[in-house]
Amino acid sequence: MPTNKSRPTSANPRLAVLSYFSAFAPLPQAEAEALRAMLGRLTTFAAGNEIIAAGTLLDAPKILASGWVCRTARLPDGRRQILDFYFPGDLVGFSSRRGAEAAASYISLTRSDCAQAEELLRNAQEDQPHWPVLAHICRTLEQQVEIRLLQQIVRNGRQTAYERVGHLILEFYGRLQLSGLVQDNSFGLPLTQEILAEAVGLSTVHMNRTIQHLRKAKLIRTEGGTVTIQDKAALLSLAGRLGPQNQPGTLQSEIWEAQTALTRQP
């Protein structure tokens, strides 16, 4: 269960969320202030806590301000398939469809701080939203989830283990860059190899071998929970392009050449 107390947010989570949202469309001052207000108080979830249970009505989405969250399905024997990851700035459990229910559970993989986003949900569901840019961004983020799920199917269904892991690392890189969480081609990866294996359908042993292979090829470097991409062009060539490339955070060279990438404005 989450901690019951809500606590004031620090500047860094606000900046990460604002950076992420602004990557999809420049926020007018009034809408940026509204988003900051939502981030004024956060609820903390410990690693392993369920944030939203499968079958729950998706009427209380959250803005992830810090930490890593996953969407996951579990087999009767306990095996787990991670379907998607959520980073600072992402909307957790957001669906613009009225009456939608969670098809899978949302689990906190690390300590995670979340802000309530019911106001964003109500705004996005209105025919004439009070915050039109925020409504556009929310719908875009919702579309991004679908794109990532399609890429997950292709990645795990048709790619080799080497390609899968390379693609996943590039996905992390592109999305974290939008939150300002990439520096000098490096980003924090606070996940075990077991968790990564659950995302790409490999055994932990196979995941370890694949990571070692990427290191030996000098495509990545890992040290102290940090991943550094050493040869982005070679890693992109290995991973391939699995879907639409006109969205922020997808595998496109433009993501590496700019701090943000803008989609069509509302």
N, C-alpha and C positions, 0 to 999 in steps of 0.2 A: 504494500500500500504506500501511496505517497505520504510525505510528511504533511501534517495537518496545517502547519503554520505557513503563511505566505511571507515572503521576505522581499525587501526592496531590491531592485535590479541594479547592477553596476553598469558603467558606461560601455564596457566591452560587448556584452550581449546585445545591447541596443544597436551598437555600431555594426555588428555582424548581421543582424536581422535587416537593418536599414540598407546595408550594402547589398544584401541578397535580393531584397525586394526591388531596389533601384536598378538592379541589373536587368530586370524585365521591363521596366518603364520608369522614367523619371517621376518622382513623387512630388506633387504640389505641396507647398508648405503646410497647408491645413491637413492634408491626408498624412503627411509625415508626422505631424504632431499627434494625430489620432492614433497612429501606430505606436508612437512612443508611449502614449498614455496606456495602451493595452499592455505594454511591457513594464509598466510601473511596479507590478507585483508578480512574483513568480512562485510556482509550486515546484518543489524538488522531488524527483523520483530517484531512488537508489538503483544501482545496477541490478538487473534481473526483475525489477518491478514491471507489472503489466499496467500500461497506461490506459489502453482501451481493449476490452475483451472482444473476441469474435462474437458476433450476434448482437452486439450493442448498437443501439440507435446512434447514428452519427450526427448528433445534434449539439455536441460540445467539443468542437475541434480545438487544437492547441497550436500555438506558435512555439516551435523549438528554439529556445534562446541559446542554450549551450548543451553540449553532450551529443551522444550518438544514440539513435533509436532505430529499431528494425521492425518490419512487418513480417510476420512469420506464420507458418502452418506446421502443425505437429502431427506425426503419424501415431497410430494407436500404440506402437511399441516404443514411443519416446523419441524416435528420430525427428529431426527438425529441418525444415527447408526455409531459409531466409529468402523472402521474396523481394525486399527492397530495403534500402537504408535511408535514414533521414538525418540531415545535418542542420546546424544553426541557420535559421531563416525558413526552414521548411514548415509546411502546415501538416500536422499529424492528425489523421482522422477527419479530413475535410472532404465533403461531398456536397456539391451544389444541388443534388437531387433530393427533394423533400422525402423524408421517410426512409432514406437509405440506411442500411445496417452494415456494420463492419464484417467483411467476408473473411478476415483473418485478424489475429491479435497484433497489437502494437506493444513492443517490449523495449524497455530502456536497457541499452547495452552497457552504458556507463552511467555515472551520476548525470542526470539531465534536469535542466531547468526549463519549465514550460509556462507560457502565459495563456490565459483563456482567450479564445478567438471566436466566441459566439457572435460578437458584433460584426466581424468580417463575414461570417456565414450568412447572417441576415442581410447584410449589405449586398453580397453577391447574388442572393436569391431574388432581390427586388428587380422589377422591370426597369425602373429608373433609379439606380443606386445613388445614395447620397455621396458616396466616395467612388466615382466611376473608375479612377485609375486603380485603386485597391481592388475593386471588383474584377477588373481586367487581369490583374496580377494573380488573384486567387484562382480564376478560371484557367490561366496559363499554367500555374503550378499543378492544378488538377490534371491538366492534359499531360504535363511532364511525367506524372505518376504512371499514366497509361503507356507512354512511350517507353519508360524504363522497364515496365513489366513485359512489353513486347521484346525489348532487347534482352531481357533476362531469359525469355523462352528461347530465342535464337542462340544466345551465348551458351546456355547449358545444353541445348539440343543438338547444335551443329559444330561448335568450336572444340578444338583440342584443349586440354588442360592448360597448356602454355598460353594459348590465345585467350582463354577465359580469364585467367588471372591478370594478364596484361590489360585486357579490356576493363576489368573491374578497377584496377589501379588508376587507369586513365579517367574513368568515370568519377572516382573520388577526387582526383586532381581538378577536373573541370568544374565540378560542383562546389568544392571547397574554395576555389579561387573566387567565386562569386561572392562569398562571405568575407573575403579578405583574409582567409586562413591558410594561404599558400605564400611562402616566402622563399625566394631563390630556388624555385622548383621543388621545395620540400613542404611536407605537411605531416601533422601528427596523425598517427594511426593507432588508436588505443584499443585495438581488437586483437584477440588471440588468433592463431592460425586455425584453431578449431572453428571459430565463428566464421572466418573467411571461407573455410571449407564447406560450411553449411550453406553458404550463399552460392557457391559454384558447383555443388554436387560432387565434391571430391572427399576422399578420406583425409584425415589429418596428415598421415604419412605422405600421401601424394601431394598435398598442398605444400608441405615442407620441401619436398624435392623440387617442386615447380618454382618456389621462391628462390631456392638455391640456384636453379638454372638461370633465372632472370638476373640474379646477382653476378654469376660467372660470366654472363654475356654482357655485363656492364650496362644493362638497361635501367636497373634501379640499384639504389644503395639503401640499406636499412640499418638503423642504429638508434637504440634507446627509444623505441616507439615512434621514430620518425622515418618516413619514406622520402627519398630523393630520387626524382626521375633524372637519370644521367643522359639518356639519348631519347628525346621525345619523338623525333621523326621515326626512329627505328621501332619504338614501342607502338606508335600509331600504325605503322606498316604491319606490324605483327598482329595487332588487335583487330584491325579492319573497322569498317563503318557499318553498323548494324541497323540503322534507321534514319529518321529525319535529322538533318544536320543544321536546321535553321532555328534551333532553340538554344538558349544559354545552357551551358553545362554539358552539351553533347560533344562527341569527339570530332572537333573541327579545329583546324589550325588557327582560326581567328580567336578562339578562346585563349590561346597561348600568346597572342600578340596584343591583347587589350585587357584591361582590368575588368571591363564589363562588356556585355553584348546585348543589344537592345532588340526586342521583338517589335512587331507592328503595334502602333499605338491604338488605343480604343477610339 
